[in-house]
Amino acid sequence: MRRLRTRRPAHSATTAHACAAYPFVADGGLGREGVYIGRDAYGAAFCFCPFLLYPEVITSPNTVIFGEVGAHKSGLVKVYLLRQILHGHQGFVLDVKGEYGPLCRPLGVDPFRLRPGGDQKLNAIDRRLGRDGQLSVLRSVSRQVLVRELTPEEDAALRVALDQVNATAAEREPAIPDVVDALLHPSEAMVQGVSATDAVELAASCRQVALALQRLCDGDLRGMFDGPTSESIDLDAPLVVIDLSAVHDTTAIGLLMLCAGAFLRGVFAERKRIAEETGVPGRLMIFVIEEGWRLTADIGAAEFLQELWKLCRAWGIQNILVVHRITDLGASGDDGSREAKLAEGLLSDAGVKIVHRQPPDQREAIIGLLGRSESEAELILSGRPGEAMWIVGERSVLAATRISSFERPIVDTDFRMRSAAT
């Protein structure tokens, strides 16, 4: 058989040059370490673990996951959590829509369900937060309810009221009703602490703050954050899910997410303290915040998220914020506002961004806010369910989540829609 000859001589190059000539073929993903996620665009296995990639590939384990409805971003979160838990890590979830019950069952745990007037509570000013953490929660909750900044008199009153409550409740956990009572009936020590004329003047100056906090005690939000933490919550379980679905439709859901998140912040801070005292690092943790845009829309809650973001490495925790559209973060306030800057900071400080399919109006945000190319933007806009662009540090990989037959019932949120059609 006659051998055909090429018209041009063969070209020789080193492997160092080959990756420039064929950049998309030469990229081998993130390596084999970490939990299995699925397959990349070239059929290779795609694995990921932020704790193993830090600090060589990423400088922060914080993660933001984007995806419009039906893009299967929740499916990714759930299988990722399950697989990381099987690797010995611990998961925490703020479940706004009540979707994590099926994930809890195979792990032998129950969601911790909060509802107005219910019998399960979380103490939003648990001592584990420390004084500064307690005061931060009280300030944020007050600002959210009042929809304004606190006056200097109100801020000072919160400070001295908290100090009094911590001092007088030495034998038990302080709670928000104690702070409300102190604000409405100031002691002489509180009066002196803010140099007020008398208790009547101090009570009048902080009455609005007291009534704002009272909403969590006697108003429509009573029974969830107005007492000691219920013993039924197992903070050592492989997965801790705080279910807020009973109040999902209320306008105060962002406030409740803040209170629940503040409680968990105290848990994380205590874990760090114990690790430092014993020299045993303990389990690495993953904290998932669903419907994250509800928190970034408020200045106090956005500041709380920023604090979680900054402390992630010291605590050994991967924070995961789940939102629908990229511009959901930028919509937190007017251009140049404190809210908008905080939201932009959360995005820029995230070492990992996972972008599922986005609607066409997000093209500019993909290119501008995320710094992606036109080709990458096209891949994101035309993505199939379960497919996402993983932006990990300076690298990006297009990968599709693979879900096993065992995991399918755990992550399937469309079964009711399909069953209605049969």
C-alpha positions in Angstrom: 0.0 0.0 0.0 1.4 3.4 -1.0 2.2 5.7 1.9 0.8 9.2 1.6 3.0 12.1 2.4 1.9 15.4 3.9 2.5 18.6 1.9 4.2 20.2 4.8 6.9 18.8 7.1 5.8 17.7 10.5 6.0 20.2 13.3 7.8 19.3 16.6 7.2 21.1 19.9 7.8 20.5 23.6 4.9 19.8 26.0 5.4 23.3 27.4 4.5 24.8 24.0 1.7 22.3 23.4 -0.5 23.8 26.2 -0.3 27.2 24.4 -1.3 25.6 21.0 -4.1 23.6 22.5 -5.1 25.4 25.7 -8.4 23.7 26.3 -7.1 20.2 25.7 -4.0 20.7 27.8 -5.8 21.8 31.0 -6.1 18.7 33.1 -8.7 20.0 35.6 -7.9 20.4 39.3 -6.4 17.0 39.9 -7.7 13.8 41.5 -7.8 14.9 45.1 -11.1 15.8 46.7 -14.7 14.5 46.3 -15.9 13.4 42.9 -18.2 15.9 41.3 -18.7 14.6 37.8 -17.1 15.0 34.3 -15.5 17.9 32.7 -16.1 19.0 29.1 -13.6 16.4 27.8 -14.9 13.4 29.7 -12.3 13.4 32.4 -13.3 12.9 36.1 -13.6 16.3 37.9 -12.9 16.3 41.7 -12.9 19.2 44.1 -12.2 20.1 47.7 -11.3 23.7 48.8 -9.5 22.5 51.8 -7.0 20.6 49.7 -6.6 23.4 47.1 -5.8 26.0 49.8 -3.4 27.8 49.6 -1.7 26.7 46.4 -4.7 27.2 44.1 -7.1 29.3 46.1 -6.6 31.9 48.8 -10.1 31.4 50.3 -12.4 28.4 50.5 -15.5 30.7 50.4 -17.8 29.7 47.5 -20.7 31.4 45.6 -23.0 29.2 43.6 -25.2 30.9 40.9 -27.9 29.3 38.9 -31.4 30.1 37.6 -34.4 28.0 38.6 -34.0 24.5 37.0 -30.3 24.7 36.5 -29.8 22.0 39.3 -27.6 24.1 41.6 -29.4 22.7 44.6 -28.6 19.2 43.4 -25.0 20.0 43.3 -25.0 21.5 46.8 -26.7 18.4 48.3 -24.5 15.7 46.6 -21.4 17.8 47.4 -22.5 18.0 51.1 -23.2 14.3 51.2 -19.9 13.3 49.7 -17.9 15.7 51.9 -19.7 14.3 55.0 -18.7 10.8 53.9 -15.1 12.1 53.9 -15.4 13.2 57.5 -16.4 16.8 57.2 -19.4 18.4 58.9 -22.2 20.2 57.2 -24.4 23.1 58.4 -27.4 24.4 56.3 -29.8 27.4 56.6 -32.7 25.7 54.8 -35.2 28.4 53.8 -37.4 26.2 51.6 -37.4 23.0 53.6 -35.6 20.9 50.9 -33.0 19.2 53.0 -35.1 16.6 54.8 -34.4 13.9 52.2 -30.6 14.5 52.7 -31.0 14.2 56.5 -32.7 10.8 56.5 -29.8 8.6 55.2 -27.5 10.4 57.6 -29.8 9.5 60.6 -30.5 13.1 61.6 -33.6 15.4 61.7 -33.9 19.0 60.6 -34.2 21.5 63.4 -37.4 23.2 62.5 -38.2 26.7 63.7 -41.7 28.2 63.5 -43.5 31.0 65.3 -44.8 29.8 68.6 -43.0 26.5 68.2 -41.2 24.4 70.8 -37.7 24.6 69.3 -35.6 27.6 69.9 -32.1 29.0 69.1 -30.6 31.7 71.3 -29.5 34.4 69.0 -27.2 36.0 71.7 -25.7 32.8 73.0 -22.6 33.4 75.2 -20.5 31.5 72.7 -20.7 34.6 70.5 -18.7 36.6 73.0 -19.8 40.1 73.9 -18.8 41.7 70.6 -20.7 39.0 68.7 -23.8 39.4 70.9 -23.8 43.2 70.5 -23.4 42.8 66.7 -26.5 40.6 66.5 -28.5 43.1 68.6 -27.4 46.0 66.4 -28.1 44.1 63.1 -31.6 42.9 64.3 -32.6 46.4 65.5 -31.5 48.0 62.2 -33.3 45.4 60.1 -36.6 45.9 62.0 -36.3 49.7 62.2 -35.1 50.0 58.6 -32.7 52.7 59.6 -29.4 53.2 61.3 -29.3 53.4 65.1 -28.8 56.7 66.8 -25.8 57.1 69.1 -28.1 57.0 72.1 -29.7 53.8 70.9 -26.4 52.1 70.2 -25.0 53.1 73.6 -28.2 51.8 75.3 -27.9 48.4 73.6 -24.3 48.2 74.9 -25.1 48.9 78.5 -28.2 46.8 78.4 -26.2 43.8 77.2 -23.6 44.3 79.8 -26.2 44.3 82.5 -27.9 41.2 81.2 -24.6 39.3 80.9 -23.8 40.3 84.5 -27.2 39.5 86.1 -27.8 36.3 84.1 -24.5 34.7 85.3 -26.2 31.4 86.1 -28.0 31.0 82.8 -27.9 31.9 79.2 -28.9 35.5 78.5 -31.7 35.9 75.9 -33.3 38.7 73.8 -36.3 39.2 76.2 -33.8 40.0 79.0 -32.3 42.8 76.8 -35.8 44.1 76.0 -36.7 44.3 79.7 -33.4 46.1 80.5 -34.1 48.7 77.7 -37.6 49.3 78.9 -36.7 49.5 82.6 -33.1 50.8 82.7 -31.1 50.3 85.9 -29.1 53.0 87.6 -25.9 51.3 86.3 -27.2 51.7 82.7 -28.0 55.3 83.4 -24.5 56.0 84.6 -23.0 54.0 81.8 -24.4 56.4 79.1 -24.4 59.5 81.3 -28.2 59.9 81.0 -30.1 62.3 83.2 -32.3 59.5 84.6 -33.9 56.2 83.8 -37.0 57.8 82.3 -34.8 59.7 79.8 -32.8 56.6 78.9 -35.9 54.5 78.5 -37.5 57.1 76.2 -34.4 57.4 74.0 -34.2 53.6 73.4 -37.9 52.7 73.3 -38.0 52.1 69.5 -35.0 49.7 69.7 -36.7 47.8 72.6 -39.9 47.5 70.6 -38.0 46.3 67.5 -36.3 43.5 69.5 -39.6 42.7 71.2 -41.0 41.5 67.8 -38.9 38.4 68.3 -40.4 37.9 71.8 -44.1 38.8 71.7 -44.8 39.6 68.1 -45.3 37.5 64.9 -41.8 36.1 65.2 -42.1 34.8 68.8 -41.0 31.4 69.9 -37.9 31.0 67.8 -35.1 33.2 69.2 -36.4 34.3 72.5 -35.1 31.8 74.9 -32.3 29.2 75.7 -31.3 26.9 72.8 -33.4 23.7 72.8 -31.5 20.6 73.8 -32.9 18.7 70.8 -30.4 20.3 68.4 -27.4 18.0 67.9 -24.5 20.2 67.0 -22.2 17.2 66.7 -24.3 15.5 64.1 -22.7 15.0 60.6 -25.3 17.4 59.2 -27.1 20.2 61.1 -30.0 21.7 59.1 -31.9 24.7 60.5 -35.3 24.6 58.7 -36.9 28.0 58.3 -39.5 27.0 55.7 -42.4 27.7 58.1 -41.6 31.4 57.7 -40.3 31.4 54.1 -43.0 33.7 52.9 -42.7 36.3 55.6 -40.9 39.6 54.8 -38.8 39.0 57.9 -37.1 35.9 56.5 -33.8 37.8 56.2 -34.0 38.7 59.8 -34.6 35.1 60.9 -31.7 33.9 58.7 -29.5 36.4 60.4 -30.5 35.2 63.9 -30.0 31.5 62.9 -26.7 32.3 61.3 -25.6 34.3 64.4 -26.2 31.2 66.5 -24.1 29.1 64.2 -21.4 31.7 64.3 -21.2 31.2 68.0 -20.8 27.5 67.5 -18.0 28.0 65.0 -16.2 30.5 67.3 -16.4 28.0 70.2 -15.0 25.2 68.0 -12.0 27.5 67.2 -11.4 28.2 70.9 -11.5 24.5 71.8 -9.1 23.7 69.0 -6.6 26.3 70.2 -6.8 25.1 73.8 -6.5 21.4 73.1 -4.3 21.5 70.0 -6.8 19.2 68.2 -8.1 20.9 65.0 -11.4 19.0 64.9 -13.5 18.5 61.8 -13.5 20.9 58.9 -17.0 22.4 58.3 -19.2 23.5 55.4 -21.8 26.1 56.0 -24.5 26.5 53.3 -26.7 29.5 53.1 -29.6 29.0 50.6 -31.4 32.1 49.2 -28.3 34.1 50.0 -29.7 37.3 48.3 -32.1 37.7 51.2 -29.1 38.4 53.5 -27.1 40.6 51.2 -30.2 42.9 50.8 -29.7 44.3 54.3 -26.7 46.2 55.6 -26.6 44.4 59.0 -26.9 40.9 57.5 -24.4 41.7 54.8 -21.9 42.8 57.4 -22.6 39.5 59.2 -21.8 37.6 56.0 -18.6 39.6 55.5 -17.5 38.6 59.0 -18.1 34.9 58.2 -16.1 35.4 55.0 -13.1 36.9 56.7 -13.0 34.3 59.5 -13.4 31.2 57.3 -9.7 30.2 57.4 -9.3 30.7 61.1 -12.4 28.6 61.7 -11.7 25.9 59.2 -14.9 26.4 57.3 -16.1 26.7 53.7 -19.0 29.2 53.5 -21.3 28.5 50.5 -23.7 31.3 49.4 -26.4 30.1 47.0 -28.1 32.7 44.7 -30.0 32.7 41.5 -28.5 35.5 39.3 -25.1 37.1 39.4 -26.7 40.6 39.6 -28.7 39.4 42.7 -25.6 40.4 44.7 -25.2 43.8 42.9 -28.9 44.6 43.5 -28.3 44.9 47.3 -28.3 48.7 47.1 -27.7 51.7 44.9 -24.4 52.0 43.1 -21.7 53.0 45.5 -23.8 52.3 48.6 -22.5 50.4 51.6 -24.7 47.4 50.8 -23.5 47.2 47.2 -19.9 47.5 48.2 -20.3 44.7 50.8 -22.0 42.5 48.2 -19.2 43.1 45.7 -16.6 42.3 48.4 -18.3 39.0 49.1 -18.0 38.1 45.4 -14.4 39.3 45.0 -13.3 37.5 48.2 -14.8 34.2 47.2 -12.1 31.8 46.1 -14.5 29.7 44.2 -17.4 30.7 41.9 -19.7 28.0 40.4 -21.9 29.4 37.7 -24.8 27.3 36.3 -27.0 28.5 33.4 -27.8 32.1 33.5 -30.5 34.1 31.5 -29.3 36.3 28.6 -29.5 39.5 30.6 -26.6 38.3 32.7 -24.1 38.4 29.9 -22.5 41.7 30.9 -22.3 40.5 34.6 -20.5 37.3 33.5 -17.9 39.2 31.6 -17.7 42.3 33.9 -18.2 41.1 37.4 -16.8 37.6 37.0 -14.1 38.5 34.4 -15.0 35.8 32.0 -14.3 35.7 28.2 -17.0 35.9 25.5 -16.6 32.2 24.9 -17.0 31.3 28.6 -20.1 33.6 28.7 -21.6 31.6 25.8 -21.0 28.3 27.6 -22.7 29.6 30.7 -25.7 31.1 28.9 -26.3 27.9 27.0 -25.5 25.5 29.8 -27.5 22.3 30.3 -29.1 21.4 33.7 -26.3 20.2 36.0 -23.6 21.8 34.0 -21.6 24.7 35.5 -18.5 26.8 34.9 -16.2 26.2 38.0 -14.0 29.3 38.5 -11.4 28.1 41.0 -8.8 30.7 41.7 -7.4 31.7 38.4 -8.6 28.6 36.6 -11.9 27.7 35.1 -13.4 24.3 34.2 -16.7 23.4 32.6 -18.0 20.4 34.4 -21.3 18.5 34.8 -22.5 17.0 38.1 -22.9 13.3 38.1 -25.6 12.0 40.5 -25.9 8.3 41.4 -29.1 6.3 41.6 -28.8 6.3 45.4 -28.4 10.1 45.5 -31.2 10.9 43.0 -34.1 10.7 45.5 -32.1 12.9 47.9 -31.6 15.8 45.5 -34.7 15.5 43.3 -36.8 18.6 43.8 -38.9 18.1 40.7 -40.6 14.8 41.6 -43.9 16.5 42.5 -44.0 18.2 39.1 -43.4 14.9 37.3 -45.8 12.9 39.4 -48.6 15.5 38.6 -48.0 15.0 34.9 -48.3 11.2 35.0 
